[in-house]
Each structure stands twice: as structure tokens, then as C-alpha cells.
Amino acid sequence: MKPLSLCLWLALLLPVAGCSGPAQSIHPLVGEEEAILEPGLVGQWCEESEELVCEDDATWTFEIKGERTYTLTIEELDAEREKFVFEIRLARIDGRLYLDAALAEQYVRGKKVDTDFLLPWHMFGWIEVEHDAVRIRLLDYDWVRDALKEGGLELAHVNLEQGVFLITAGPEELQEFARKYSWHEEAFALKLDLMRRTPAQQF
């Protein structure tokens, strides 16, 4: 598994050649009508360190928005106080819980950044929610790129400049892909482990 740091999670902002981060899709894996809620996800979380303690560089807050959607707010705890807000939807595909994320807003020092020029890229992967732990494994850009080049993967996509690609498959094709590769560790290799912040650690 590849550890997924905050900078890799935020690779969703713009596709970059040679970027080892989440694969990016034009279309969502999860539509609004099929989205479900997982109540245990709500709350404040932090990245889990190798020593199984909270990393103090950022706080991750999941909140329910509407009937079937979450917002995830990632706030860096440095002087810039940079903040990213994602729209999150969950769905069960063949018994496994999946997450779809799309950037909604970005702030630096309390000021909203203009992101209107960005298309709403989506990234997705499976997620497990326990009482005090969240495990996320996102689809790996490098694995998809290599599988497409080798001809072992059929997935609608478009090639851009400098070796960058975007997945263009619709939701049905994406879900079929998820069913086929759900337990493929190399496909969903980007690792993000979160642990719940205790009341004393919350901000």
C-alpha cells in the first residue's frame, strides 16, 4: 500500500503529469439518488501516524449535508490555515462501501479561493468505518496508467498533454470497474488511515 499524505489527497485540484496520487474521473462513481449515509463517519478525525497517534498537521471533519451527502473539510493547522471542502457521497457496491469525493471550496487564511476555472474532478475508493477508525483506499493513478498502457484494462479515458489522462467512463462503467477490482490491492493502493480525535484534541 502507498501512504496517502494530505498533498496527494489534494492532487484532485489539478491533474499533473507524473503525479503519484488518486486517479481522477470526470464523472462521479456515486449518484445522488443511490447515495447512502454511514452515521459513524460524522465527526473530527486526524491522520493516523505509524505510532498510532494523531498527526497534528490537519483536522478532517465529516458532516452530513442534506439527505444523502457529506461535506469533508480538511483544515491545515499551520499559519496559512488552508482549508479544503469536498462533497462526499457513499454507496455500497457488491457489499463494499465506496466513497466519491469532489472538491467544492478552498480557503487560504480565511479567504475563499476562486476555483470556478476547475472542472469538478472526482476521485473514489473503498472506505471502512469503525467506531474510532476510518480506512480509505483510493484508486491509484499510476496503476490505472500502467494498466491502460499494457492493454490489460478497458476503461474509457482521454489522454491529455504530457502523459496526463482523465477517466471519462460514466457511473455505470465506473461501478462495473469497482465490482471487478474491488479487492485488487494494487488498484486501490493509496492508503489513508484516520483516527477519531478525542474531545481534548478537537478544534
N, C-alpha and C positions, 0 to 999 in steps of 0.2 A: 504494500500500500504506500502511496505517496502522501506525506502530510500536507494538508491544505492550509496554508497560512492566510492571514487576512488579505495580503496583497494578491494572492491567487484568486480568492473569492471575488475580489473586486476587479479581476480581469474581465468581468462581464461588461465593464464600462465601454470597452472598445476592443475589437479583435486585433491582435498584434502578431505579426509573423514571428515564429519561434517561441511564442508564449506557451509555457507549460502550465496550463490551467484548465478550467472547465470547458468542454465543448459548448458551442453557442448555437442556438436554434432560433430561426425567425418565428416559428410557431410554438405555442405552448404545448407541453405534454398533457396538461390537465385543463379542461374547460370549466367554466363557472358552474354549469349545470351538474357536472359529475364530481365536483369538489366536495370533500368532507372535512370535518373538524376532528382534531385529536386534542381534547382538553388538557392533557398533560403537558402540551408544548408551551402553554402560556406561562410567561414569567421571564425573569432575568437570568442570563447564562453567561459563562465565560469559557474561553478555550481551555481545554484540559492539558496541562503540561506533562512531560514524561514522568515527573514526580507525583502525578495525580493530584495536583493542586491547581488553583485558578491562576491563569495568566492575567496580569493586570494591565495589558495594553489596550483592551477594548471590552465593552459590555455589549451583549447581544440580547435584545428584548423582543419577544414574540407577543403580539396582541391580536385578538380577534377583531376583524374588520367586516362588518356586515354579517350575513348568514353563513358564508362558506369560504371566507378568505381571511388570511392573516396579513399583518404587516410585521416585517422583521427590521428592526432598527439596530444598526451596528454603529456604535459611537466610540471613536478612539479617545483614549484618556490622556492625551498629550496636550501640549499648548495649543495646537491647531483645533482640537475638539472637532475633528472632521466627522461627519455623520452621514450614513447612507441608509436610505429607507427602501426596502424591497417589498413587492407584493408577492405573497406566498400562497400557493394552493397545493392541497394534498389530495391524493386519490389512491385507492387500493387497486393494484393490477396483479391479477392472479395471486391474491393473498398477501402481496408485499406492498408496504406503504411507500409511496413515491412523493417527492417534493418537486415543485416547479417554482422557479424564482425569476422575477424580472425587476430591474431597477426602476424605482418610482421617483425618488428625490435624492438630492445630495446637498449637504451644507458644509461650509467651512467657517469656523468662528461665528456660528450662529446665522450666517448669511446663506440664503439659498443660491445654489449654483444653477445656471441655465443649462439644462440637459435636453432642451427641446430638439437639438440637432441630432441626438442619438436615437437610433431605432430601438424599440423595446426588445432587445435580445433576451432570450430565455436560456436558463441552464437547468438541468434536472438530474436527479439521482434518487437512490432509495434512502429512507430515513427510519430509524428505530427510536422510539421514545419510551424511556423508562422513568421511574419516579424522579431521580436526580441526575439522569444522564441522557444525552441525545447523541446518536451516532448517525452521521451523514456520509454517504459515499457518492460523489458526483461523477458524471460521465467524463472521462479523461480525453481531452483534446488530442494528445499525442497518440493515444490508442486508436481513436477514430481515424485520424490522418493516415497512420500506418496501415490500418486495415483497408481503407479505401484504396491506397496506392497498390497494395498487394492483390487487390481484387477479391479479397475474402469477405467483403462487406458490401451489401447493396443498401444504400440509404441516400435518399435524394439530398443533393447538396449543390452549392455553387462555388466555384473556385474564383477567388479574388486575386488581387495583385500580391506579389512577394510570398506566394505559397500559403496565403491565408484562405480558409474555407469557412463557409457557413452552412449549417444544416437547413435545408428548405422543406424537409418532409412535413406533411400535415400531422395533426394529432393522432389520427388512426394509425399511420405508419410508425409514428414515434412509439405508440403504445405497443404495437406489434414487436418493435425492436426491443422494448423493455421486457416483454414477455420472454423473448428468445435469449436475452443476455442478462437477465435479472441476477443470476448467480455467478456471473463471469467476473472474477476478481480484478482482472486486468482492465476490463472495460470500465468498471466503476471503481477506479483506483484512487481517486482524490479523496483523502481522508480528512474529516473534520469531526473531532470529538468535543462535545460541550459538557460542562457540568453546571448544575444549578448553583447560583450564588446564594449564600446564606444571607439572612436579613442584615447581618453586620457588614456584608460585602456589597450590598445593593446601593445604587446611586440615585 
